[in-house]
Amino acid sequence: MVQLDIEGRVDTNTSPELQKRILQAFQKGNTVILNLEQVDYISSSGLRALLIGQKTAASKGGVMKLIHVKESVKKVFTMTGFSQMLTIE
C-alpha cells in the first residue's frame, strides 16, 4: 500500500505531476490511497489524472482509494459522475 498526500489545487498546472505520482505508486504496490484532505479544488484535468489512476488500478487488479475528501471536491465528483467510478472513503 502506498499513500500519497495531495495538497493545494489540482488543475492544469499540477495534474501532470499528480498523474505521474499515481503511476509511480502503482509500480510499488497494488493499493494506492490518495489523501485529499488539503485539496480545495479539482479541475477537469485533475479528474483525468484520477481516471487514469483508476484505470491503472483496474488493469493491475488493484485499488485506488480517496480519503478525507472535502465537500467542495465531493460535489465536483458527484456532478461529473466520478463518485460512481472512484472509491471514496
Biotite code that builds the C-alpha atoms (Angstrom):
import biotite.structure as struc

atoms = struc.array([
    struc.Atom([0.000, 0.000, 0.000], chain_id="A", res_id=1, res_name="MET", atom_name="CA", element="C"),
    struc.Atom([1.209, 3.469, -0.923], chain_id="A", res_id=2, res_name="VAL", atom_name="CA", element="C"),
    struc.Atom([-0.371, 6.671, 0.414], chain_id="A", res_id=3, res_name="GLN", atom_name="CA", element="C"),
    struc.Atom([0.012, 9.959, -1.404], chain_id="A", res_id=4, res_name="LEU", atom_name="CA", element="C"),
    struc.Atom([-0.808, 13.189, 0.427], chain_id="A", res_id=5, res_name="ASP", atom_name="CA", element="C"),
    struc.Atom([-2.080, 15.661, -2.152], chain_id="A", res_id=6, res_name="ILE", atom_name="CA", element="C"),
    struc.Atom([-2.090, 19.404, -1.388], chain_id="A", res_id=7, res_name="GLU", atom_name="CA", element="C"),
    struc.Atom([-3.446, 22.565, -2.970], chain_id="A", res_id=8, res_name="GLY", atom_name="CA", element="C"),
    struc.Atom([-5.290, 22.924, -6.250], chain_id="A", res_id=9, res_name="ARG", atom_name="CA", element="C"),
    struc.Atom([-5.382, 20.035, -8.687], chain_id="A", res_id=10, res_name="VAL", atom_name="CA", element="C"),
    struc.Atom([-5.575, 21.821, -12.026], chain_id="A", res_id=11, res_name="ASP", atom_name="CA", element="C"),
    struc.Atom([-3.908, 22.075, -15.426], chain_id="A", res_id=12, res_name="THR", atom_name="CA", element="C"),
    struc.Atom([-0.609, 23.077, -13.827], chain_id="A", res_id=13, res_name="ASN", atom_name="CA", element="C"),
    struc.Atom([-0.469, 20.372, -11.148], chain_id="A", res_id=14, res_name="THR", atom_name="CA", element="C"),
    struc.Atom([-2.362, 17.403, -12.601], chain_id="A", res_id=15, res_name="SER", atom_name="CA", element="C"),
    struc.Atom([0.564, 16.063, -14.716], chain_id="A", res_id=16, res_name="PRO", atom_name="CA", element="C"),
    struc.Atom([2.606, 15.710, -11.507], chain_id="A", res_id=17, res_name="GLU", atom_name="CA", element="C"),
    struc.Atom([-0.325, 14.014, -9.749], chain_id="A", res_id=18, res_name="LEU", atom_name="CA", element="C"),
    struc.Atom([-0.725, 11.570, -12.627], chain_id="A", res_id=19, res_name="GLN", atom_name="CA", element="C"),
    struc.Atom([3.000, 10.800, -12.552], chain_id="A", res_id=20, res_name="LYS", atom_name="CA", element="C"),
    struc.Atom([2.928, 10.207, -8.770], chain_id="A", res_id=21, res_name="ARG", atom_name="CA", element="C"),
    struc.Atom([-0.095, 7.905, -9.041], chain_id="A", res_id=22, res_name="ILE", atom_name="CA", element="C"),
    struc.Atom([1.504, 5.805, -11.784], chain_id="A", res_id=23, res_name="LEU", atom_name="CA", element="C"),
    struc.Atom([4.777, 5.599, -9.826], chain_id="A", res_id=24, res_name="GLN", atom_name="CA", element="C"),
    struc.Atom([2.845, 4.492, -6.743], chain_id="A", res_id=25, res_name="ALA", atom_name="CA", element="C"),
    struc.Atom([1.246, 1.644, -8.697], chain_id="A", res_id=26, res_name="PHE", atom_name="CA", element="C"),
    struc.Atom([4.743, 0.460, -9.614], chain_id="A", res_id=27, res_name="GLN", atom_name="CA", element="C"),
    struc.Atom([5.377, -0.045, -5.888], chain_id="A", res_id=28, res_name="LYS", atom_name="CA", element="C"),
    struc.Atom([2.110, -1.745, -4.971], chain_id="A", res_id=29, res_name="GLY", atom_name="CA", element="C"),
    struc.Atom([-1.455, -2.591, -5.999], chain_id="A", res_id=30, res_name="ASN", atom_name="CA", element="C"),
    struc.Atom([-3.179, -0.345, -3.457], chain_id="A", res_id=31, res_name="THR", atom_name="CA", element="C"),
    struc.Atom([-2.835, 3.414, -3.701], chain_id="A", res_id=32, res_name="VAL", atom_name="CA", element="C"),
    struc.Atom([-4.503, 5.746, -1.208], chain_id="A", res_id=33, res_name="ILE", atom_name="CA", element="C"),
    struc.Atom([-4.876, 9.408, -2.118], chain_id="A", res_id=34, res_name="LEU", atom_name="CA", element="C"),
    struc.Atom([-5.296, 11.680, 0.895], chain_id="A", res_id=35, res_name="ASN", atom_name="CA", element="C"),
    struc.Atom([-7.157, 14.729, -0.437], chain_id="A", res_id=36, res_name="LEU", atom_name="CA", element="C"),
    struc.Atom([-7.514, 16.456, 2.940], chain_id="A", res_id=37, res_name="GLU", atom_name="CA", element="C"),
    struc.Atom([-5.552, 19.513, 1.715], chain_id="A", res_id=38, res_name="GLN", atom_name="CA", element="C"),
    struc.Atom([-7.234, 19.744, -1.725], chain_id="A", res_id=39, res_name="VAL", atom_name="CA", element="C"),
    struc.Atom([-9.785, 22.560, -2.103], chain_id="A", res_id=40, res_name="ASP", atom_name="CA", element="C"),
    struc.Atom([-10.245, 22.473, -5.880], chain_id="A", res_id=41, res_name="TYR", atom_name="CA", element="C"),
    struc.Atom([-10.030, 19.956, -8.705], chain_id="A", res_id=42, res_name="ILE", atom_name="CA", element="C"),
    struc.Atom([-10.382, 20.759, -12.411], chain_id="A", res_id=43, res_name="SER", atom_name="CA", element="C"),
    struc.Atom([-11.213, 18.547, -15.375], chain_id="A", res_id=44, res_name="SER", atom_name="CA", element="C"),
    struc.Atom([-7.508, 17.855, -15.903], chain_id="A", res_id=45, res_name="SER", atom_name="CA", element="C"),
    struc.Atom([-7.307, 16.701, -12.278], chain_id="A", res_id=46, res_name="GLY", atom_name="CA", element="C"),
    struc.Atom([-10.288, 14.421, -12.878], chain_id="A", res_id=47, res_name="LEU", atom_name="CA", element="C"),
    struc.Atom([-8.467, 12.999, -15.888], chain_id="A", res_id=48, res_name="ARG", atom_name="CA", element="C"),
    struc.Atom([-5.431, 12.166, -13.723], chain_id="A", res_id=49, res_name="ALA", atom_name="CA", element="C"),
    struc.Atom([-7.709, 10.336, -11.264], chain_id="A", res_id=50, res_name="LEU", atom_name="CA", element="C"),
    struc.Atom([-9.423, 8.478, -14.110], chain_id="A", res_id=51, res_name="LEU", atom_name="CA", element="C"),
    struc.Atom([-6.056, 7.289, -15.427], chain_id="A", res_id=52, res_name="ILE", atom_name="CA", element="C"),
    struc.Atom([-5.178, 6.174, -11.897], chain_id="A", res_id=53, res_name="GLY", atom_name="CA", element="C"),
    struc.Atom([-8.468, 4.279, -11.604], chain_id="A", res_id=54, res_name="GLN", atom_name="CA", element="C"),
    struc.Atom([-7.927, 2.562, -14.965], chain_id="A", res_id=55, res_name="LYS", atom_name="CA", element="C"),
    struc.Atom([-4.383, 1.639, -13.924], chain_id="A", res_id=56, res_name="THR", atom_name="CA", element="C"),
    struc.Atom([-5.721, 0.129, -10.699], chain_id="A", res_id=57, res_name="ALA", atom_name="CA", element="C"),
    struc.Atom([-8.308, -1.894, -12.615], chain_id="A", res_id=58, res_name="ALA", atom_name="CA", element="C"),
    struc.Atom([-5.747, -3.168, -15.122], chain_id="A", res_id=59, res_name="SER", atom_name="CA", element="C"),
    struc.Atom([-3.472, -4.356, -12.289], chain_id="A", res_id=60, res_name="LYS", atom_name="CA", element="C"),
    struc.Atom([-6.284, -5.850, -10.223], chain_id="A", res_id=61, res_name="GLY", atom_name="CA", element="C"),
    struc.Atom([-5.520, -3.185, -7.647], chain_id="A", res_id=62, res_name="GLY", atom_name="CA", element="C"),
    struc.Atom([-7.359, -0.491, -5.738], chain_id="A", res_id=63, res_name="VAL", atom_name="CA", element="C"),
    struc.Atom([-7.190, 3.280, -5.679], chain_id="A", res_id=64, res_name="MET", atom_name="CA", element="C"),
    struc.Atom([-8.977, 4.932, -2.743], chain_id="A", res_id=65, res_name="LYS", atom_name="CA", element="C"),
    struc.Atom([-9.573, 8.597, -1.991], chain_id="A", res_id=66, res_name="LEU", atom_name="CA", element="C"),
    struc.Atom([-9.734, 9.588, 1.662], chain_id="A", res_id=67, res_name="ILE", atom_name="CA", element="C"),
    struc.Atom([-10.539, 12.798, 3.557], chain_id="A", res_id=68, res_name="HIS", atom_name="CA", element="C"),
    struc.Atom([-12.250, 14.394, 0.542], chain_id="A", res_id=69, res_name="VAL", atom_name="CA", element="C"),
    struc.Atom([-13.650, 17.872, 1.255], chain_id="A", res_id=70, res_name="LYS", atom_name="CA", element="C"),
    struc.Atom([-17.296, 18.624, 0.449], chain_id="A", res_id=71, res_name="GLU", atom_name="CA", element="C"),
    struc.Atom([-16.375, 21.063, -2.333], chain_id="A", res_id=72, res_name="SER", atom_name="CA", element="C"),
    struc.Atom([-14.374, 18.358, -4.116], chain_id="A", res_id=73, res_name="VAL", atom_name="CA", element="C"),
    struc.Atom([-17.060, 15.716, -3.459], chain_id="A", res_id=74, res_name="LYS", atom_name="CA", element="C"),
    struc.Atom([-19.567, 17.987, -5.217], chain_id="A", res_id=75, res_name="LYS", atom_name="CA", element="C"),
    struc.Atom([-17.383, 18.012, -8.329], chain_id="A", res_id=76, res_name="VAL", atom_name="CA", element="C"),
    struc.Atom([-17.160, 14.209, -8.216], chain_id="A", res_id=77, res_name="PHE", atom_name="CA", element="C"),
    struc.Atom([-20.945, 13.959, -7.883], chain_id="A", res_id=78, res_name="THR", atom_name="CA", element="C"),
    struc.Atom([-21.717, 16.457, -10.677], chain_id="A", res_id=79, res_name="MET", atom_name="CA", element="C"),
    struc.Atom([-19.349, 14.722, -13.104], chain_id="A", res_id=80, res_name="THR", atom_name="CA", element="C"),
    struc.Atom([-20.345, 11.161, -12.221], chain_id="A", res_id=81, res_name="GLY", atom_name="CA", element="C"),
    struc.Atom([-16.887, 10.404, -10.844], chain_id="A", res_id=82, res_name="PHE", atom_name="CA", element="C"),
    struc.Atom([-18.382, 9.499, -7.471], chain_id="A", res_id=83, res_name="SER", atom_name="CA", element="C"),
    struc.Atom([-19.692, 6.350, -9.204], chain_id="A", res_id=84, res_name="GLN", atom_name="CA", element="C"),
    struc.Atom([-16.256, 5.448, -10.625], chain_id="A", res_id=85, res_name="MET", atom_name="CA", element="C"),
    struc.Atom([-13.968, 6.229, -7.689], chain_id="A", res_id=86, res_name="LEU", atom_name="CA", element="C"),
    struc.Atom([-13.688, 4.625, -4.270], chain_id="A", res_id=87, res_name="THR", atom_name="CA", element="C"),
    struc.Atom([-14.205, 7.460, -1.801], chain_id="A", res_id=88, res_name="ILE", atom_name="CA", element="C"),
    struc.Atom([-13.984, 6.855, 1.939], chain_id="A", res_id=89, res_name="GLU", atom_name="CA", element="C"),
])
